[in-house]
Amino acid sequence: MRSDLPLAVLANVCGSPTPGWPASIDPESDFGLAALKLIRRRRQTRDSLYARLIIPGNPWFAPRSLLFDLLYGGRTSDVVVVGYRSEHPSLPVPKELPKNHCFQLTTGNSRQTQEPEELSEGAQADDKWAHESLWASINAQHGDLTPISDSDVTVDAKFVLFADGSGTFLPAYGRVVEVSDLFETGDKFDITEDKLPRTPVRDLNEGDLVMLRLSGSGDYLDDVVDTLMRQAGEAGLRRSALQWKERLKQAIKRHGEGVVAMNMRGLGVRLRSPQYLWEWAGDAVMAPHDRQTFLHLIATTWQLEGLGVDDVSEIYANARWDEMERLKAYHHKAGAVIRAALLARVRELVAERRHIETVESIELPGAAAGRMGLLRVAAIDTKTRRVPTSTLFHLAKVKVTPWQG
């Protein structure tokens, strides 16, 4: 064991903060070792080697990308798993070796590995409880999510917990600004690009740095867009471009999403599911991905609502589509404005060698409705939940009951 390398302790054995551990731990005062690295996310392992890796507990529910990087990424040759004998702790192995021209694949199971179904019932119950207790506590705090109006449609969402103890529902099929690479590599500092560095919510990982509104609710991008449209004398563009959503919403309520979807299929449109019509009717998605699908959607709506299907519906649909294209252009412009301001502030933080462990408040032009901030992701619920759109992006403090082992 090399004495010049630090020891490492995995502080994320269940896809969330380790049960029973406080949010802030100091290696020197709590462990008596200055040369000790507490690892909670994969980004911390970049270009790192360790004399020994210590895993306090059964690692079966640790994030696989983080665990496999530590075990099989050449980070250390000495791994110690600390657990109760009845837990039968074991290290998972990849299903296969990397494929290249140097190594041949071999069959057989590692002697140190037990499949989860082979573990004792007690061990399985303990691990499952540790994995799910955090989310059971959080979900209990959000039991009654009632729509605030008829237009407050429900969408699939994931709950994201942040390192400062706050959390929010984010649209499962949506995207959020994630800037970890800006701080860690600096390779995306080109502000001439008109797109924000947005990441799908389903691809977020613990340790990612997400930009959200710290006060108020809703997506801050819309506020900047509305400001730009008012300055250009098109304050009513959003209302005009999206007025078709209310009619679609009424058609779904009156006839059911199955009937609307069946009529769409009759025009040759294939939907992911009938429930996806609610995504179009709500605010999570602006419109179908192409003009022809939108024309069929409007034709179906008009037909079901008894308005007839003729040239008038096509003229209406084309007018709305052209307005939505202009609205999208304002979104791109707002993205460029916000990105420039964000990167300017990021440059300052990087120059200050600022490390964001939990949250960093930032000011952006056009976001007067609430303070903005960069928040460090602590954990993401693996399950989706149907919630009203009014609950999305709304940060609230989360009370988590610590585990007592």
C-alpha positions as CSV (number, residue, x, y, z in Angstrom):
1,M,0.0,0.0,0.0
2,R,1.5,3.3,-1.1
3,S,1.9,5.7,1.7
4,D,1.7,8.8,-0.5
5,L,-1.8,8.1,-1.6
6,P,-4.9,9.1,0.4
7,L,-7.4,6.7,1.9
8,A,-10.9,6.8,0.5
9,V,-14.3,6.2,2.2
10,L,-17.4,5.7,0.1
11,A,-20.0,8.0,1.7
12,N,-22.8,7.0,-0.7
13,V,-23.8,3.4,-0.2
14,C,-27.5,3.6,-1.0
15,G,-27.8,6.2,-3.8
16,S,-28.3,9.0,-1.3
17,P,-26.5,10.4,1.8
18,T,-25.3,7.4,3.8
19,P,-28.0,6.7,6.5
20,G,-27.0,7.8,9.9
21,W,-24.2,10.2,8.7
22,P,-24.5,13.9,9.1
23,A,-24.6,16.1,6.0
24,S,-21.2,17.7,6.8
25,I,-18.3,15.5,7.8
26,D,-14.7,16.6,8.3
27,P,-12.1,13.9,7.6
28,E,-9.6,15.3,10.1
29,S,-11.9,16.1,13.0
30,D,-14.4,13.2,12.5
31,F,-11.9,10.5,11.4
32,G,-8.6,11.9,12.7
33,L,-7.0,11.6,9.2
34,A,-6.3,14.7,7.1
35,A,-5.3,12.5,4.1
36,L,-8.8,11.0,3.8
37,K,-11.2,11.5,0.9
38,L,-14.9,11.1,1.4
39,I,-16.4,10.1,-1.9
40,R,-20.1,10.8,-2.6
41,R,-20.1,11.2,-6.4
42,R,-18.2,10.0,-9.4
43,R,-16.9,13.4,-10.3
44,Q,-14.7,13.3,-7.2
45,T,-12.8,10.3,-8.5
46,R,-11.6,12.1,-11.7
47,D,-7.8,11.6,-12.1
48,S,-7.6,10.1,-8.5
49,L,-5.8,7.1,-7.0
50,Y,-6.2,5.8,-3.5
51,A,-4.2,3.6,-1.2
52,R,-7.3,1.9,0.1
53,L,-11.0,2.1,-0.5
54,I,-13.3,1.6,2.5
55,I,-17.0,0.8,2.0
56,P,-19.0,1.1,5.2
57,G,-21.9,-1.2,4.5
58,N,-23.3,-3.4,1.8
59,P,-22.7,-1.6,-1.6
60,W,-25.4,-3.2,-3.6
61,F,-27.5,-0.1,-3.7
62,A,-24.7,2.4,-4.4
63,P,-24.8,4.1,-7.8
64,R,-23.4,1.6,-10.2
65,S,-21.3,4.1,-12.3
66,L,-19.6,5.4,-9.1
67,L,-19.1,1.9,-7.6
68,F,-17.7,0.4,-10.8
69,D,-15.4,3.3,-11.3
70,L,-14.0,2.8,-7.8
71,L,-13.7,-0.9,-8.0
72,Y,-12.7,-1.5,-11.6
73,G,-11.3,1.9,-12.8
74,G,-7.8,1.3,-11.6
75,R,-8.3,3.7,-8.6
76,T,-7.0,1.3,-5.9
77,S,-5.9,-2.3,-5.4
78,D,-7.1,-2.5,-1.8
79,V,-10.8,-2.6,-1.1
80,V,-12.2,-3.1,2.4
81,V,-16.0,-3.7,3.0
82,V,-17.1,-3.1,6.6
83,G,-20.4,-4.7,7.4
84,Y,-22.3,-6.9,9.8
85,R,-21.7,-10.6,9.2
86,S,-25.4,-11.3,8.8
87,E,-25.5,-8.8,5.9
88,H,-23.3,-11.0,3.7
89,P,-21.8,-7.9,2.1
90,S,-20.5,-8.5,-1.5
91,L,-19.1,-6.6,-4.4
92,P,-20.9,-6.6,-7.7
93,V,-19.0,-7.2,-10.9
94,P,-19.7,-6.0,-14.4
95,K,-21.6,-8.4,-16.6
96,E,-18.7,-8.5,-19.0
97,L,-15.2,-7.2,-19.5
98,P,-14.4,-4.4,-21.9
99,K,-14.1,-5.6,-25.5
100,N,-10.8,-4.8,-27.2
101,H,-8.0,-6.6,-29.0
102,C,-5.9,-7.4,-25.9
103,F,-8.3,-9.3,-23.6
104,Q,-10.5,-12.3,-24.3
105,L,-13.8,-12.6,-22.5
106,T,-14.0,-15.3,-19.9
107,T,-17.0,-16.9,-18.2
108,G,-17.6,-17.6,-14.5
109,N,-18.6,-15.7,-11.5
110,S,-16.3,-13.9,-9.1
111,R,-16.0,-15.8,-5.8
112,Q,-16.6,-12.5,-3.9
113,T,-19.9,-11.9,-5.6
114,Q,-23.3,-12.9,-4.5
115,E,-26.4,-12.1,-6.6
116,P,-28.9,-10.0,-4.6
117,E,-31.5,-12.9,-4.7
118,E,-28.9,-15.1,-2.9
119,L,-28.6,-12.8,0.1
120,S,-30.5,-13.6,3.3
121,E,-34.0,-12.3,3.6
122,G,-32.9,-10.1,6.6
123,A,-30.0,-8.6,4.6
124,Q,-32.3,-7.9,1.6
125,A,-34.9,-6.2,3.9
126,D,-32.2,-4.0,5.6
127,D,-30.7,-2.9,2.3
128,K,-34.0,-2.3,0.7
129,W,-35.1,-0.2,3.7
130,A,-31.9,1.9,3.7
131,H,-32.5,2.4,-0.1
132,E,-36.1,3.4,0.1
133,S,-36.6,5.0,3.6
134,L,-35.4,8.4,2.4
135,W,-38.0,8.5,-0.4
136,A,-40.8,7.1,1.8
137,S,-40.1,10.0,4.2
138,I,-40.1,12.6,1.3
139,N,-43.2,11.2,-0.4
140,A,-45.1,11.3,2.9
141,Q,-44.4,15.1,2.9
142,H,-46.0,15.4,-0.5
143,G,-49.0,13.3,-0.1
144,D,-51.7,15.7,-1.2
145,L,-50.7,17.4,-4.5
146,T,-54.0,18.9,-5.7
147,P,-54.2,20.8,-9.0
148,I,-54.8,24.5,-8.4
149,S,-57.0,24.9,-11.5
150,D,-58.4,23.0,-14.5
151,S,-55.4,24.0,-16.6
152,D,-53.0,22.6,-13.9
153,V,-52.6,19.2,-15.6
154,T,-50.6,16.4,-14.1
155,V,-47.3,15.2,-15.6
156,D,-44.7,12.5,-14.8
157,A,-42.0,14.0,-12.5
158,K,-39.1,12.9,-10.4
159,F,-38.3,14.4,-7.0
160,V,-34.7,15.7,-6.7
161,L,-33.1,16.3,-3.3
162,F,-30.4,18.9,-3.0
163,A,-27.4,19.1,-0.7
164,D,-28.8,22.2,1.1
165,G,-31.8,20.2,2.4
166,S,-34.2,21.5,-0.2
167,G,-35.9,19.6,-3.0
168,T,-38.4,19.9,-5.9
169,F,-40.3,17.9,-8.5
170,L,-38.8,18.2,-12.0
171,P,-40.5,17.0,-15.2
172,A,-39.4,13.4,-15.9
173,Y,-39.2,14.1,-19.6
174,G,-37.9,17.7,-19.2
175,R,-34.5,19.2,-19.1
176,V,-32.7,21.5,-16.6
177,V,-29.5,23.6,-16.7
178,E,-26.6,21.5,-15.4
179,V,-23.2,23.2,-15.2
180,S,-20.8,20.8,-13.5
181,D,-18.5,20.6,-16.5
182,L,-18.3,24.4,-16.6
183,F,-16.7,24.4,-13.1
184,E,-14.6,21.2,-13.5
185,T,-13.3,21.3,-17.0
186,G,-13.9,24.8,-18.4
187,D,-14.4,23.3,-21.8
188,K,-17.8,24.9,-22.5
189,F,-17.1,28.6,-21.9
190,D,-18.0,29.7,-25.4
191,I,-20.9,32.1,-24.9
192,T,-21.6,32.5,-28.6
193,E,-23.7,29.4,-28.6
194,D,-27.4,30.2,-28.3
195,K,-28.2,27.1,-26.1
196,L,-28.0,26.7,-22.4
197,P,-26.2,23.6,-21.2
198,R,-29.4,21.6,-20.4
199,T,-29.5,18.0,-19.3
200,P,-32.5,15.6,-19.3
201,V,-33.8,15.2,-15.8
202,R,-33.7,11.4,-16.2
203,D,-29.9,11.7,-16.7
204,L,-29.2,13.7,-13.6
205,N,-26.7,12.1,-11.1
206,E,-25.8,12.9,-7.5
207,G,-23.2,15.6,-7.4
208,D,-24.5,17.4,-10.5
209,L,-24.8,21.2,-10.3
210,V,-28.2,22.4,-11.3
211,M,-29.4,26.0,-11.9
212,L,-32.9,26.7,-10.5
213,R,-34.9,29.5,-9.0
214,L,-34.3,29.8,-5.3
215,S,-37.5,31.7,-4.5
216,G,-40.8,31.6,-6.3
217,S,-41.8,28.8,-8.6
218,G,-41.7,28.0,-12.3
219,D,-39.1,27.9,-15.0
220,Y,-37.1,31.2,-14.9
221,L,-36.5,30.9,-18.7
222,D,-40.1,31.9,-19.4
223,D,-39.7,35.1,-17.3
224,V,-36.8,36.2,-19.5
225,V,-38.7,35.3,-22.7
226,D,-41.7,37.4,-21.5
227,T,-39.4,40.3,-20.9
228,L,-37.9,40.1,-24.3
229,M,-41.3,39.9,-26.0
230,R,-42.6,42.9,-24.1
231,Q,-39.5,44.9,-25.2
232,A,-40.2,43.9,-28.8
233,G,-43.9,44.8,-28.6
234,E,-45.2,41.2,-28.7
235,A,-46.4,40.8,-25.2
236,G,-49.4,38.7,-26.3
237,L,-47.5,36.3,-28.5
238,R,-47.4,33.5,-25.9
239,R,-51.1,33.7,-25.3
240,S,-52.0,33.7,-29.0
241,A,-49.5,30.9,-29.9
242,L,-50.7,28.6,-27.2
243,Q,-54.4,29.2,-27.2
244,W,-55.0,25.9,-28.9
245,K,-54.0,24.1,-25.7
246,E,-57.2,25.1,-23.8
247,R,-59.3,23.6,-26.6
248,L,-57.3,20.4,-26.6
249,K,-57.7,20.2,-22.9
250,Q,-61.5,20.5,-23.1
251,A,-61.6,17.8,-25.8
252,I,-59.6,15.4,-23.7
253,K,-61.8,16.0,-20.7
254,R,-65.1,15.7,-22.7
255,H,-64.2,12.6,-24.8
256,G,-61.2,11.0,-23.0
257,E,-57.6,10.7,-24.1
258,G,-58.3,7.3,-25.6
259,V,-60.9,8.7,-28.1
260,V,-58.6,11.6,-29.0
261,A,-55.6,9.3,-29.5
262,M,-57.8,6.9,-31.6
263,N,-58.8,9.7,-33.9
264,M,-55.1,10.8,-34.2
265,R,-54.2,7.3,-35.2
266,G,-56.9,7.4,-37.8
267,L,-54.9,10.3,-39.4
268,G,-51.7,8.3,-39.2
269,V,-50.2,9.8,-36.1
270,R,-48.6,7.3,-33.6
271,L,-48.5,8.5,-30.0
272,R,-46.2,7.3,-27.2
273,S,-49.3,6.7,-25.2
274,P,-52.8,8.4,-25.0
275,Q,-51.7,10.0,-21.7
276,Y,-49.0,12.0,-23.6
277,L,-51.8,14.2,-25.0
278,W,-51.8,15.8,-21.6
279,E,-48.1,16.8,-22.1
280,W,-49.2,18.7,-25.2
281,A,-52.1,20.3,-23.4
282,G,-49.9,21.4,-20.5
283,D,-46.9,23.6,-20.2
284,A,-44.2,20.9,-20.1
285,V,-44.1,20.6,-23.9
286,M,-44.7,23.5,-26.3
287,A,-46.1,21.5,-29.2
288,P,-45.7,18.3,-31.3
289,H,-42.3,18.0,-32.9
290,D,-43.4,18.7,-36.5
291,R,-46.0,20.8,-38.3
292,Q,-47.9,17.9,-39.9
293,T,-48.5,16.2,-36.5
294,F,-49.7,19.6,-35.2
295,L,-52.1,20.0,-38.2
296,H,-53.5,16.5,-37.4
297,L,-53.9,17.4,-33.7
298,I,-55.8,20.6,-34.5
299,A,-58.0,18.8,-37.1
300,T,-58.8,16.0,-34.5
301,T,-59.7,18.6,-31.8
302,W,-61.9,20.6,-34.2
303,Q,-63.7,17.5,-35.3
304,L,-64.4,16.2,-31.8
305,E,-65.6,19.6,-30.7
306,G,-68.0,19.9,-33.6
307,L,-66.2,22.7,-35.4
308,G,-65.7,20.7,-38.6
309,V,-62.5,19.9,-40.5
310,D,-61.9,22.2,-43.4
311,D,-59.5,24.8,-44.7
312,V,-60.3,27.0,-41.7
313,S,-58.8,24.6,-39.2
314,E,-55.7,24.2,-41.4
315,I,-55.3,28.0,-41.6
316,Y,-55.7,28.3,-37.8
317,A,-53.2,25.5,-37.2
318,N,-50.6,27.1,-39.6
319,A,-51.0,30.5,-37.9
320,R,-50.5,29.0,-34.5
321,W,-47.5,27.0,-35.7
322,D,-45.8,30.1,-37.1
323,E,-46.4,32.0,-33.9
324,M,-44.9,29.1,-31.9
325,E,-41.8,29.2,-34.2
326,R,-41.4,32.9,-33.3
327,L,-41.9,32.0,-29.6
328,K,-39.2,29.4,-29.9
329,A,-36.9,32.0,-31.4
330,Y,-37.4,34.2,-28.3
331,H,-36.6,31.1,-26.1
332,H,-33.3,30.7,-28.0
333,K,-32.5,34.4,-27.6
334,A,-33.3,34.3,-23.9
335,G,-31.1,31.2,-23.6
336,A,-28.2,33.2,-25.0
337,V,-28.8,36.1,-22.6
338,I,-29.0,33.8,-19.6
339,R,-26.0,31.8,-20.7
340,A,-23.9,34.9,-21.1
341,A,-24.8,36.1,-17.7
342,L,-24.4,32.7,-16.1
343,L,-20.9,32.1,-17.7
344,A,-19.8,35.6,-16.7
345,R,-20.7,34.8,-13.1
346,V,-19.2,31.3,-13.4
347,R,-15.9,32.7,-14.6
348,E,-15.8,34.9,-11.5
349,L,-16.5,31.9,-9.2
350,V,-13.9,29.8,-10.9
351,A,-11.4,32.7,-10.7
352,E,-12.1,32.8,-7.0
353,R,-11.6,29.1,-6.8
354,R,-15.0,28.8,-5.3
355,H,-16.1,25.3,-4.4
356,I,-19.9,24.9,-4.3
357,E,-20.7,22.2,-1.9
358,T,-24.4,22.9,-1.4
359,V,-25.8,26.1,-3.0
360,E,-24.5,29.3,-4.6
361,S,-26.8,32.3,-5.2
362,I,-26.4,34.2,-8.5
363,E,-28.1,37.2,-10.1
364,L,-29.2,37.1,-13.7
365,P,-30.8,39.8,-15.8
366,G,-34.5,39.4,-16.5
367,A,-35.2,37.0,-13.7
368,A,-36.7,39.6,-11.4
369,A,-39.4,37.1,-10.2
370,G,-37.0,35.3,-8.0
371,R,-33.4,34.7,-7.0
372,M,-31.4,32.1,-9.0
373,G,-28.9,29.6,-7.7
374,L,-26.7,26.7,-8.4
375,L,-27.6,23.7,-6.3
376,R,-25.7,20.5,-5.8
377,V,-27.8,17.3,-6.4
378,A,-27.8,15.0,-3.4
379,A,-30.1,12.3,-4.6
380,I,-32.8,11.6,-7.2
381,D,-35.9,9.4,-6.8
382,T,-35.7,6.4,-9.2
383,K,-39.5,6.4,-9.4
384,T,-41.7,8.8,-11.3
385,R,-44.9,10.3,-9.9
386,R,-47.8,12.1,-11.5
387,V,-47.9,15.7,-10.1
388,P,-49.6,18.9,-11.1
389,T,-47.4,21.2,-13.2
390,S,-47.8,23.9,-10.6
391,T,-45.5,21.9,-8.3
392,L,-42.7,21.7,-10.7
393,F,-39.5,23.7,-10.0
394,H,-40.9,24.9,-6.7
395,L,-38.1,24.5,-4.1
396,A,-39.1,23.5,-0.5
397,K,-37.3,22.4,2.5
398,V,-37.3,18.7,3.1
399,K,-37.4,17.0,6.5
400,V,-35.4,13.8,6.4
401,T,-35.5,11.5,9.4
402,P,-31.9,10.1,9.9
403,W,-31.4,6.4,10.0
404,Q,-30.5,4.9,13.4
405,G,-28.6,1.7,12.8
